[in-house]
Amino acid sequence: MAQNQQMISVDDEAPAREMVGEYLKMHGFSVTLCDGGKSLRGVLDNETPDLVVLDLNMPEEDGLSIIRDLKSRSNIPIIMLTATASPIDRVVGLELGADDYIAKPCELRELMARIRSVLRRSIPARAAPEAARTVKPVKEQLVRFGTKWLDLAAQALRDQEGNEHPLTASEFGLLKVFAANPKRVLSRERLLELANARDSEAFDRAVDLRIMRIRRKIEPDPAKPTVIRTIRGGGYLFSPVDEKS
């Protein structure tokens, strides 16, 4: 998986970012090191990485601000590194669009496992061999979710005018599960199982937050959701447009 994949390690502490960078290089990734938001944006002007490992606690610009800015204009996966025990920063980071987090000082093997987990959710599945592949009609690749359309092939969420609305890898994973299971009540546990996210602790604890973010993007009235509904004691149910069940 690591071949030709580009990582960025952002940390104001040189030993920390270099340690992460060296470990990722050992596993075959191409790595760029940045000491803060300014240098990160300079790199992003010239390249698009597959994933960013981002320290939250930096003096120049805090990581939450960087997450907000990055997610407002791209779908690049982000794993947060946090030295604080406060759950508030982690929850806010996840709500802003980060894909996972790990505490500092981090166990590098765990970091690698989380990177692989996020990449599995964010990278489109490999195309089947040409001889066995069948091309689906366009309609089967587009699923209506309230005010938006989910393009399964492109992993993109678009409005009626064709404008793309950023999705995190985990948000796409949830929408894909709902698209495959319309009019079925799915518990949180079942959602995680179908989204292949059981190995992500952060994803586990943030299903409701992610559903809230998705609703803000697709529901005509997010305060009164009708597309992805909460079923008391059951979980969530995707009601396709014009269907009442």
DRENPA-3360 file (N, C-alpha, C; in nm, 2 decimals, always signed):
BEGIN
1 = MAQNQQMI = +0.08/-0.12/+0.00/+0.00/+0.00/+0.00/+0.09/+0.13/+0.00 ~ +0.21/+0.12/+0.06/+0.28/+0.24/+0.08/+0.35/+0.29/-0.04 ~ +0.36/+0.21/-0.14/+0.44/+0.25/-0.26/+0.39/+0.38/-0.32 ~ +0.48/+0.48/-0.33/+0.45/+0.61/-0.40/+0.35/+0.69/-0.32 ~ +0.31/+0.65/-0.20/+0.22/+0.73/-0.12/+0.29/+0.84/-0.04 ~ +0.24/+0.96/-0.05/+0.30/+1.08/+0.01/+0.24/+1.11/+0.15 ~ +0.32/+1.12/+0.25/+0.27/+1.16/+0.38/+0.34/+1.29/+0.42 ~ +0.27/+1.37/+0.50/+0.32/+1.49/+0.56/+0.32/+1.48/+0.71;
9 = SVDDEAPA = +0.43/+1.50/+0.78/+0.43/+1.50/+0.93/+0.45/+1.65/+0.97 ~ +0.35/+1.70/+1.05/+0.35/+1.84/+1.09/+0.37/+1.84/+1.24 ~ +0.48/+1.90/+1.29/+0.50/+1.91/+1.43/+0.61/+2.02/+1.45 ~ +0.59/+2.11/+1.55/+0.68/+2.22/+1.57/+0.81/+2.17/+1.64 ~ +0.80/+2.05/+1.70/+0.92/+1.99/+1.77/+0.99/+1.90/+1.67 ~ +1.12/+1.94/+1.63/+1.19/+1.87/+1.53/+1.21/+1.72/+1.56 ~ +1.25/+1.68/+1.68/+1.27/+1.54/+1.71/+1.14/+1.46/+1.69 ~ +1.03/+1.51/+1.73/+0.90/+1.44/+1.71/+0.87/+1.42/+1.56;
17 = REMVGEYL = +0.87/+1.52/+1.48/+0.84/+1.51/+1.34/+0.94/+1.42/+1.27 ~ +1.07/+1.43/+1.31/+1.17/+1.35/+1.24/+1.15/+1.20/+1.28 ~ +1.11/+1.18/+1.40/+1.09/+1.04/+1.44/+0.98/+0.98/+1.36 ~ +0.87/+1.05/+1.35/+0.75/+1.00/+1.27/+0.79/+0.99/+1.12 ~ +0.87/+1.09/+1.07/+0.91/+1.08/+0.93/+1.00/+0.96/+0.90 ~ +1.09/+0.94/+0.99/+1.18/+0.83/+0.96/+1.11/+0.69/+0.97 ~ +1.02/+0.68/+1.06/+0.94/+0.56/+1.07/+0.86/+0.53/+0.95 ~ +0.79/+0.64/+0.90/+0.71/+0.62/+0.78/+0.80/+0.59/+0.66;
25 = KMHGFSVT = +0.91/+0.65/+0.65/+1.00/+0.62/+0.54/+1.05/+0.47/+0.54 ~ +1.07/+0.42/+0.67/+1.11/+0.28/+0.68/+1.00/+0.18/+0.63 ~ +0.88/+0.23/+0.63/+0.77/+0.15/+0.58/+0.73/+0.18/+0.43 ~ +0.82/+0.26/+0.36/+0.80/+0.28/+0.22/+0.72/+0.40/+0.18 ~ +0.69/+0.49/+0.27/+0.62/+0.61/+0.23/+0.72/+0.72/+0.19 ~ +0.68/+0.81/+0.11/+0.75/+0.93/+0.08/+0.70/+1.04/+0.18 ~ +0.79/+1.10/+0.25/+0.75/+1.19/+0.37/+0.81/+1.33/+0.35 ~ +0.72/+1.43/+0.38/+0.77/+1.57/+0.38/+0.74/+1.61/+0.53;
33 = LCDGGKSL = +0.84/+1.68/+0.58/+0.83/+1.73/+0.72/+0.80/+1.88/+0.72 ~ +0.71/+1.92/+0.81/+0.67/+2.06/+0.82/+0.67/+2.10/+0.97 ~ +0.71/+2.23/+1.00/+0.72/+2.27/+1.14/+0.60/+2.35/+1.18 ~ +0.49/+2.36/+1.10/+0.37/+2.43/+1.13/+0.28/+2.46/+1.01 ~ +0.17/+2.53/+1.04/+0.07/+2.56/+0.94/+0.13/+2.63/+0.81 ~ +0.22/+2.73/+0.83/+0.27/+2.80/+0.72/+0.35/+2.71/+0.62 ~ +0.44/+2.63/+0.68/+0.52/+2.55/+0.59/+0.43/+2.44/+0.53 ~ +0.33/+2.39/+0.60/+0.23/+2.29/+0.55/+0.16/+2.35/+0.42;
41 = RGVLDNET = +0.11/+2.47/+0.43/+0.04/+2.53/+0.32/+0.13/+2.55/+0.20 ~ +0.26/+2.58/+0.23/+0.36/+2.60/+0.12/+0.37/+2.47/+0.05 ~ +0.38/+2.35/+0.12/+0.39/+2.22/+0.06/+0.26/+2.19/-0.02 ~ +0.15/+2.22/+0.03/+0.02/+2.19/-0.03/+0.00/+2.27/-0.16 ~ +0.07/+2.38/-0.17/+0.06/+2.46/-0.30/+0.12/+2.38/-0.41 ~ +0.20/+2.29/-0.38/+0.27/+2.22/-0.49/+0.25/+2.07/-0.50 ~ +0.18/+2.01/-0.40/+0.16/+1.87/-0.40/+0.04/+1.83/-0.32 ~ -0.02/+1.72/-0.35/-0.14/+1.67/-0.27/-0.10/+1.54/-0.20;
49 = PDLVVLDL = -0.08/+1.54/-0.07/-0.04/+1.42/+0.00/-0.16/+1.32/+0.01 ~ -0.13/+1.20/+0.05/-0.23/+1.10/+0.07/-0.28/+1.11/+0.21 ~ -0.20/+1.17/+0.30/-0.24/+1.18/+0.44/-0.15/+1.27/+0.52 ~ -0.21/+1.34/+0.62/-0.13/+1.44/+0.70/-0.13/+1.39/+0.85 ~ -0.02/+1.37/+0.91/-0.01/+1.35/+1.05/+0.02/+1.48/+1.12 ~ -0.08/+1.53/+1.20/-0.07/+1.67/+1.25/-0.07/+1.68/+1.40 ~ +0.03/+1.75/+1.45/+0.03/+1.78/+1.60/-0.07/+1.89/+1.63 ~ -0.15/+1.87/+1.73/-0.25/+1.97/+1.76/-0.20/+2.09/+1.84;
57 = NMPEEDGL = -0.09/+2.07/+1.92/-0.05/+2.17/+2.01/+0.08/+2.24/+1.96 ~ +0.06/+2.35/+1.88/+0.18/+2.42/+1.82/+0.16/+2.57/+1.85 ~ +0.27/+2.63/+1.88/+0.26/+2.78/+1.92/+0.23/+2.87/+1.80 ~ +0.27/+2.84/+1.68/+0.25/+2.93/+1.57/+0.10/+2.93/+1.53 ~ +0.04/+2.82/+1.52/-0.10/+2.80/+1.48/-0.14/+2.67/+1.53 ~ -0.25/+2.67/+1.61/-0.29/+2.54/+1.67/-0.35/+2.45/+1.56 ~ -0.34/+2.32/+1.59/-0.38/+2.22/+1.49/-0.53/+2.22/+1.45 ~ -0.61/+2.26/+1.54/-0.76/+2.27/+1.51/-0.78/+2.37/+1.40;
65 = SIIRDLKS = -0.71/+2.48/+1.41/-0.73/+2.59/+1.30/-0.68/+2.53/+1.17 ~ -0.57/+2.46/+1.17/-0.52/+2.40/+1.05/-0.62/+2.30/+0.99 ~ -0.68/+2.21/+1.08/-0.78/+2.12/+1.03/-0.89/+2.19/+0.97 ~ -0.94/+2.29/+1.03/-1.06/+2.37/+0.98/-1.03/+2.42/+0.84 ~ -0.91/+2.48/+0.82/-0.87/+2.54/+0.69/-0.85/+2.43/+0.59 ~ -0.78/+2.32/+0.63/-0.75/+2.22/+0.53/-0.88/+2.15/+0.48 ~ -0.97/+2.12/+0.57/-1.09/+2.04/+0.54/-1.19/+2.13/+0.46 ~ -1.17/+2.26/+0.47/-1.26/+2.35/+0.40/-1.23/+2.35/+0.25;
73 = RSNIPIIM = -1.11/+2.30/+0.21/-1.08/+2.31/+0.07/-1.02/+2.18/+0.02 ~ -1.02/+2.07/+0.09/-0.97/+1.94/+0.04/-1.03/+1.83/+0.12 ~ -1.01/+1.71/+0.07/-1.05/+1.58/+0.14/-0.93/+1.50/+0.19 ~ -0.82/+1.57/+0.21/-0.70/+1.50/+0.25/-0.72/+1.44/+0.39 ~ -0.70/+1.31/+0.41/-0.72/+1.25/+0.55/-0.62/+1.31/+0.65 ~ -0.66/+1.33/+0.77/-0.58/+1.38/+0.88/-0.58/+1.29/+1.00 ~ -0.47/+1.26/+1.06/-0.46/+1.20/+1.19/-0.40/+1.30/+1.28 ~ -0.47/+1.32/+1.39/-0.42/+1.42/+1.49/-0.33/+1.35/+1.59;
81 = LTATASPI = -0.23/+1.42/+1.63/-0.14/+1.38/+1.74/-0.17/+1.48/+1.86 ~ -0.21/+1.43/+1.97/-0.24/+1.52/+2.08/-0.17/+1.48/+2.21 ~ -0.10/+1.57/+2.28/-0.03/+1.54/+2.40/-0.12/+1.57/+2.52 ~ -0.24/+1.62/+2.50/-0.33/+1.65/+2.61/-0.43/+1.54/+2.63 ~ -0.47/+1.52/+2.75/-0.57/+1.42/+2.78/-0.71/+1.47/+2.76 ~ -0.73/+1.60/+2.73/-0.86/+1.66/+2.72/-0.94/+1.60/+2.60 ~ -1.06/+1.54/+2.62/-1.14/+1.49/+2.51/-1.20/+1.60/+2.43 ~ -1.20/+1.72/+2.48/-1.26/+1.83/+2.40/-1.19/+1.86/+2.27;
89 = DRVVGLEL = -1.06/+1.87/+2.27/-0.98/+1.89/+2.15/-1.00/+1.78/+2.05 ~ -1.00/+1.66/+2.10/-1.02/+1.54/+2.01/-1.16/+1.54/+1.95 ~ -1.26/+1.57/+2.03/-1.40/+1.57/+1.97/-1.41/+1.69/+1.87 ~ -1.36/+1.81/+1.91/-1.36/+1.92/+1.81/-1.29/+1.89/+1.68 ~ -1.17/+1.83/+1.70/-1.10/+1.79/+1.58/-1.17/+1.69/+1.49 ~ -1.24/+1.60/+1.55/-1.32/+1.50/+1.47/-1.43/+1.57/+1.41 ~ -1.50/+1.66/+1.48/-1.61/+1.73/+1.43/-1.57/+1.82/+1.31 ~ -1.45/+1.87/+1.32/-1.40/+1.96/+1.21/-1.36/+1.88/+1.08;
97 = GADDYIAK = -1.35/+1.75/+1.10/-1.32/+1.66/+0.98/-1.20/+1.57/+0.99 ~ -1.13/+1.58/+1.10/-1.01/+1.49/+1.12/-1.06/+1.34/+1.12 ~ -0.98/+1.25/+1.07/-1.02/+1.11/+1.05/-0.99/+1.02/+1.16 ~ -0.89/+1.06/+1.25/-0.85/+0.98/+1.36/-0.76/+1.06/+1.45 ~ -0.72/+1.00/+1.56/-0.62/+1.07/+1.65/-0.55/+0.96/+1.73 ~ -0.43/+1.00/+1.78/-0.35/+0.92/+1.87/-0.28/+1.01/+1.96 ~ -0.26/+0.96/+2.09/-0.20/+1.04/+2.19/-0.05/+1.04/+2.18 ~ +0.01/+1.16/+2.21/+0.16/+1.17/+2.22/+0.21/+1.15/+2.36;
105 = PCELRELM = +0.33/+1.09/+2.38/+0.41/+1.04/+2.28/+0.35/+0.91/+2.22 ~ +0.35/+0.90/+2.09/+0.27/+0.79/+2.03/+0.36/+0.66/+2.01 ~ +0.29/+0.55/+2.02/+0.34/+0.42/+1.99/+0.34/+0.41/+1.83 ~ +0.46/+0.41/+1.77/+0.47/+0.42/+1.63/+0.40/+0.30/+1.56 ~ +0.40/+0.19/+1.61/+0.33/+0.08/+1.55/+0.18/+0.10/+1.55 ~ +0.13/+0.17/+1.65/-0.02/+0.20/+1.66/-0.04/+0.31/+1.55 ~ +0.05/+0.41/+1.54/+0.03/+0.51/+1.44/+0.02/+0.45/+1.30 ~ +0.11/+0.36/+1.28/+0.11/+0.29/+1.14/-0.02/+0.22/+1.12;
113 = ARIRSVLR = -0.07/+0.15/+1.22/-0.20/+0.08/+1.21/-0.31/+0.18/+1.18 ~ -0.31/+0.29/+1.24/-0.42/+0.39/+1.22/-0.41/+0.46/+1.08 ~ -0.28/+0.48/+1.04/-0.26/+0.53/+0.90/-0.32/+0.44/+0.80 ~ -0.29/+0.31/+0.82/-0.33/+0.21/+0.72/-0.48/+0.20/+0.72 ~ -0.54/+0.21/+0.84/-0.69/+0.21/+0.85/-0.75/+0.32/+0.78 ~ -0.70/+0.44/+0.80/-0.76/+0.56/+0.74/-0.74/+0.55/+0.59 ~ -0.62/+0.51/+0.54/-0.60/+0.50/+0.40/-0.69/+0.40/+0.33 ~ -0.72/+0.29/+0.40/-0.81/+0.19/+0.35/-0.95/+0.25/+0.32;
121 = RSIPARAA = -0.99/+0.34/+0.41/-1.12/+0.40/+0.40/-1.12/+0.51/+0.30 ~ -1.00/+0.57/+0.27/-1.00/+0.69/+0.18/-0.96/+0.67/+0.04 ~ -0.90/+0.55/+0.01/-0.85/+0.52/-0.12/-0.95/+0.44/-0.19 ~ -1.00/+0.48/-0.31/-1.09/+0.40/-0.39/-1.05/+0.26/-0.41 ~ -1.14/+0.17/-0.40/-1.11/+0.03/-0.43/-1.04/+0.01/-0.56 ~ -0.95/-0.09/-0.57/-0.88/-0.12/-0.69/-0.98/-0.17/-0.79 ~ -0.97/-0.12/-0.92/-1.06/-0.17/-1.02/-1.03/-0.32/-1.04 ~ -1.14/-0.39/-1.07/-1.13/-0.53/-1.10/-1.06/-0.55/-1.23;
129 = PEAARTVK = -1.00/-0.67/-1.26/-0.93/-0.70/-1.39/-1.03/-0.67/-1.50 ~ -0.97/-0.62/-1.61/-1.06/-0.58/-1.72/-1.15/-0.69/-1.77 ~ -1.11/-0.81/-1.77/-1.19/-0.92/-1.83/-1.31/-0.94/-1.74 ~ -1.29/-0.92/-1.61/-1.40/-0.95/-1.52/-1.49/-0.82/-1.48 ~ -1.44/-0.71/-1.53/-1.51/-0.59/-1.48/-1.63/-0.56/-1.57 ~ -1.74/-0.51/-1.51/-1.86/-0.47/-1.58/-1.88/-0.32/-1.54 ~ -1.91/-0.24/-1.63/-1.93/-0.09/-1.60/-2.07/-0.07/-1.57 ~ -2.10/-0.02/-1.45/-2.24/+0.01/-1.41/-2.29/+0.14/-1.48;
137 = PVKEQLVR = -2.42/+0.14/-1.51/-2.48/+0.26/-1.56/-2.46/+0.37/-1.46 ~ -2.45/+0.50/-1.51/-2.42/+0.61/-1.43/-2.52/+0.62/-1.31 ~ -2.65/+0.59/-1.34/-2.75/+0.60/-1.23/-2.72/+0.52/-1.11 ~ -2.66/+0.40/-1.14/-2.63/+0.31/-1.02/-2.51/+0.36/-0.94 ~ -2.43/+0.45/-1.00/-2.32/+0.50/-0.92/-2.35/+0.63/-0.85 ~ -2.48/+0.68/-0.87/-2.52/+0.81/-0.80/-2.64/+0.77/-0.71 ~ -2.63/+0.82/-0.58/-2.73/+0.79/-0.49/-2.78/+0.93/-0.43 ~ -2.91/+0.95/-0.43/-2.96/+1.08/-0.38/-2.97/+1.07/-0.23;
145 = FGTKWLDL = -2.91/+1.17/-0.17/-2.91/+1.19/-0.02/-2.96/+1.33/+0.01 ~ -3.10/+1.34/+0.02/-3.16/+1.47/+0.05/-3.12/+1.57/-0.06 ~ -3.05/+1.68/-0.02/-3.02/+1.79/-0.11/-2.90/+1.76/-0.20 ~ -2.83/+1.65/-0.18/-2.71/+1.62/-0.25/-2.72/+1.48/-0.32 ~ -2.61/+1.46/-0.41/-2.60/+1.33/-0.47/-2.46/+1.27/-0.43 ~ -2.46/+1.15/-0.40/-2.33/+1.08/-0.36/-2.28/+1.00/-0.49 ~ -2.16/+1.04/-0.54/-2.10/+0.97/-0.65/-2.01/+0.86/-0.59 ~ -2.05/+0.74/-0.60/-1.98/+0.63/-0.54/-1.85/+0.61/-0.60;
153 = AAQALRDQ = -1.84/+0.62/-0.74/-1.72/+0.60/-0.81/-1.61/+0.70/-0.78 ~ -1.66/+0.83/-0.77/-1.56/+0.94/-0.74/-1.55/+0.97/-0.59 ~ -1.63/+0.90/-0.51/-1.63/+0.93/-0.37/-1.65/+1.08/-0.34 ~ -1.75/+1.13/-0.40/-1.77/+1.27/-0.39/-1.92/+1.30/-0.37 ~ -1.95/+1.41/-0.29/-2.08/+1.45/-0.26/-2.10/+1.58/-0.34 ~ -2.21/+1.59/-0.42/-2.23/+1.71/-0.51/-2.38/+1.76/-0.49 ~ -2.39/+1.89/-0.51/-2.53/+1.94/-0.51/-2.58/+1.94/-0.66 ~ -2.70/+2.00/-0.67/-2.77/+1.99/-0.80/-2.69/+2.07/-0.91;
161 = EGNEHPLT = -2.61/+2.16/-0.87/-2.53/+2.24/-0.97/-2.40/+2.17/-1.00 ~ -2.37/+2.06/-0.94/-2.25/+1.99/-0.96/-2.13/+2.04/-0.87 ~ -2.16/+2.13/-0.78/-2.06/+2.17/-0.69/-2.02/+2.06/-0.59 ~ -1.90/+2.03/-0.56/-1.86/+1.93/-0.47/-1.85/+1.98/-0.33 ~ -1.90/+1.90/-0.23/-1.89/+1.94/-0.09/-1.80/+1.84/-0.02 ~ -1.70/+1.89/+0.05/-1.60/+1.80/+0.10/-1.65/+1.69/+0.19 ~ -1.60/+1.57/+0.18/-1.64/+1.46/+0.27/-1.51/+1.40/+0.32 ~ -1.51/+1.37/+0.45/-1.40/+1.29/+0.51/-1.41/+1.15/+0.47;
169 = ASEFGLLK = -1.30/+1.07/+0.48/-1.31/+0.93/+0.44/-1.41/+0.85/+0.53 ~ -1.42/+0.89/+0.65/-1.52/+0.82/+0.74/-1.66/+0.86/+0.71 ~ -1.68/+0.98/+0.67/-1.82/+1.02/+0.62/-1.86/+0.95/+0.50 ~ -1.77/+0.94/+0.40/-1.80/+0.86/+0.28/-1.83/+0.72/+0.32 ~ -1.75/+0.66/+0.41/-1.77/+0.52/+0.45/-1.91/+0.50/+0.50 ~ -1.96/+0.59/+0.58/-2.10/+0.58/+0.64/-2.20/+0.60/+0.53 ~ -2.19/+0.70/+0.44/-2.28/+0.72/+0.33/-2.29/+0.60/+0.24 ~ -2.17/+0.54/+0.21/-2.17/+0.42/+0.13/-2.25/+0.31/+0.19;
177 = VFAANPKR = -2.24/+0.29/+0.32/-2.31/+0.19/+0.39/-2.46/+0.22/+0.39 ~ -2.50/+0.34/+0.41/-2.64/+0.37/+0.40/-2.69/+0.35/+0.26 ~ -2.61/+0.39/+0.16/-2.66/+0.37/+0.02/-2.68/+0.22/-0.01 ~ -2.61/+0.14/+0.05/-2.62/-0.01/+0.02/-2.73/-0.07/+0.11 ~ -2.78/+0.01/+0.20/-2.88/-0.05/+0.30/-3.00/+0.05/+0.32 ~ -3.07/+0.09/+0.21/-3.18/+0.18/+0.23/-3.29/+0.12/+0.31 ~ -3.36/+0.20/+0.38/-3.48/+0.15/+0.46/-3.45/+0.04/+0.56 ~ -3.33/+0.03/+0.60/-3.29/-0.07/+0.70/-3.23/+0.00/+0.83;
185 = VLSRERLL = -3.28/-0.04/+0.94/-3.23/+0.02/+1.07/-3.09/-0.04/+1.09 ~ -2.99/+0.05/+1.11/-2.85/+0.00/+1.13/-2.81/+0.05/+1.27 ~ -2.77/-0.04/+1.36/-2.72/+0.00/+1.49/-2.58/+0.06/+1.47 ~ -2.53/+0.13/+1.57/-2.39/+0.19/+1.56/-2.29/+0.08/+1.53 ~ -2.31/-0.03/+1.61/-2.22/-0.14/+1.59/-2.22/-0.20/+1.45 ~ -2.34/-0.21/+1.39/-2.35/-0.26/+1.25/-2.29/-0.16/+1.15 ~ -2.31/-0.03/+1.18/-2.25/+0.07/+1.09/-2.10/+0.06/+1.09 ~ -2.04/+0.04/+1.21/-1.89/+0.03/+1.22/-1.84/-0.10/+1.15;
193 = ELANARDS = -1.92/-0.20/+1.16/-1.88/-0.33/+1.10/-1.88/-0.32/+0.95 ~ -1.99/-0.27/+0.89/-2.00/-0.25/+0.75/-1.91/-0.15/+0.69 ~ -1.87/-0.05/+0.77/-1.78/+0.05/+0.72/-1.63/+0.01/+0.74 ~ -1.61/-0.11/+0.79/-1.47/-0.16/+0.82/-1.40/-0.07/+0.91 ~ -1.46/-0.01/+1.01/-1.40/+0.09/+1.10/-1.38/+0.04/+1.24 ~ -1.40/-0.09/+1.26/-1.40/-0.14/+1.40/-1.26/-0.12/+1.46 ~ -1.15/-0.11/+1.38/-1.02/-0.09/+1.43/-0.99/+0.05/+1.46 ~ -1.08/+0.14/+1.44/-1.05/+0.29/+1.47/-1.13/+0.33/+1.59;
201 = EAFDRAVD = -1.05/+0.35/+1.70/-1.11/+0.39/+1.83/-1.18/+0.52/+1.81 ~ -1.12/+0.62/+1.74/-1.18/+0.75/+1.73/-1.31/+0.74/+1.65 ~ -1.31/+0.66/+1.54/-1.44/+0.64/+1.47/-1.55/+0.58/+1.55 ~ -1.51/+0.48/+1.63/-1.60/+0.42/+1.72/-1.68/+0.52/+1.81 ~ -1.60/+0.61/+1.86/-1.66/+0.70/+1.96/-1.72/+0.83/+1.90 ~ -1.72/+0.84/+1.77/-1.77/+0.96/+1.71/-1.87/+0.94/+1.60 ~ -1.94/+0.82/+1.60/-2.04/+0.79/+1.50/-2.15/+0.90/+1.50 ~ -2.20/+0.94/+1.62/-2.30/+1.04/+1.63/-2.26/+1.17/+1.58;
209 = LRIMRIRR = -2.13/+1.21/+1.61/-2.08/+1.34/+1.56/-2.07/+1.34/+1.40 ~ -2.03/+1.23/+1.35/-2.02/+1.22/+1.20/-2.15/+1.22/+1.14 ~ -2.25/+1.15/+1.19/-2.39/+1.16/+1.14/-2.44/+1.30/+1.15 ~ -2.41/+1.37/+1.26/-2.45/+1.51/+1.27/-2.39/+1.60/+1.16 ~ -2.26/+1.58/+1.13/-2.19/+1.65/+1.02/-2.25/+1.62/+0.88 ~ -2.28/+1.49/+0.86/-2.34/+1.45/+0.74/-2.48/+1.51/+0.72 ~ -2.56/+1.52/+0.82/-2.69/+1.58/+0.82/-2.68/+1.73/+0.78 ~ -2.58/+1.80/+0.83/-2.56/+1.94/+0.79/-2.54/+1.96/+0.64;
217 = KIEPDPAK = -2.49/+1.85/+0.58/-2.46/+1.86/+0.44/-2.57/+1.82/+0.35 ~ -2.66/+1.73/+0.40/-2.76/+1.66/+0.31/-2.90/+1.69/+0.34 ~ -2.93/+1.72/+0.47/-3.07/+1.74/+0.51/-3.13/+1.87/+0.47 ~ -3.25/+1.88/+0.42/-3.31/+2.01/+0.40/-3.32/+2.09/+0.53 ~ -3.35/+2.02/+0.64/-3.35/+2.09/+0.77/-3.27/+2.00/+0.87 ~ -3.15/+2.02/+0.89/-3.07/+1.93/+0.98/-3.12/+1.92/+1.12 ~ -3.20/+2.02/+1.17/-3.26/+2.01/+1.30/-3.37/+1.91/+1.30 ~ -3.43/+1.88/+1.19/-3.54/+1.78/+1.18/-3.51/+1.68/+1.07;
225 = PTVIRTIR = -3.41/+1.60/+1.09/-3.36/+1.51/+0.98/-3.47/+1.41/+0.93 ~ -3.48/+1.40/+0.80/-3.57/+1.31/+0.74/-3.50/+1.21/+0.65 ~ -3.38/+1.24/+0.61/-3.31/+1.15/+0.52/-3.23/+1.04/+0.60 ~ -3.16/+1.08/+0.70/-3.09/+0.98/+0.79/-3.16/+1.01/+0.92 ~ -3.25/+0.92/+0.96/-3.33/+0.93/+1.08/-3.27/+0.85/+1.20 ~ -3.29/+0.91/+1.32/-3.25/+0.83/+1.44/-3.37/+0.75/+1.48 ~ -3.35/+0.62/+1.50/-3.45/+0.53/+1.55/-3.42/+0.50/+1.69 ~ -3.51/+0.54/+1.78/-3.48/+0.53/+1.92/-3.46/+0.38/+1.96;
233 = GGGYLFSP = -3.34/+0.36/+2.02/-3.31/+0.22/+2.07/-3.26/+0.13/+1.96 ~ -3.26/+0.18/+1.83/-3.22/+0.10/+1.72/-3.09/+0.14/+1.65 ~ -3.08/+0.27/+1.62/-2.97/+0.32/+1.55/-3.01/+0.43/+1.45 ~ -2.97/+0.41/+1.32/-3.00/+0.50/+1.22/-3.07/+0.43/+1.10 ~ -3.15/+0.51/+1.02/-3.22/+0.46/+0.91/-3.21/+0.56/+0.79 ~ -3.17/+0.51/+0.68/-3.16/+0.60/+0.56/-3.29/+0.58/+0.48 ~ -3.37/+0.69/+0.47/-3.49/+0.70/+0.39/-3.47/+0.77/+0.26 ~ -3.46/+0.69/+0.15/-3.44/+0.76/+0.02/-3.55/+0.86/+0.00;
241 = VDEKS = -3.52/+0.96/-0.09/-3.61/+1.07/-0.12/-3.74/+1.01/-0.17 ~ -3.85/+1.07/-0.12/-3.99/+1.03/-0.16/-4.03/+0.90/-0.10 ~ -3.96/+0.85/+0.00/-4.00/+0.72/+0.06/-4.02/+0.75/+0.21 ~ -4.13/+0.70/+0.27/-4.17/+0.74/+0.40/-4.13/+0.64/+0.51 ~ -4.09/+0.52/+0.47/-4.06/+0.42/+0.57/-3.95/+0.45/+0.66;
% end
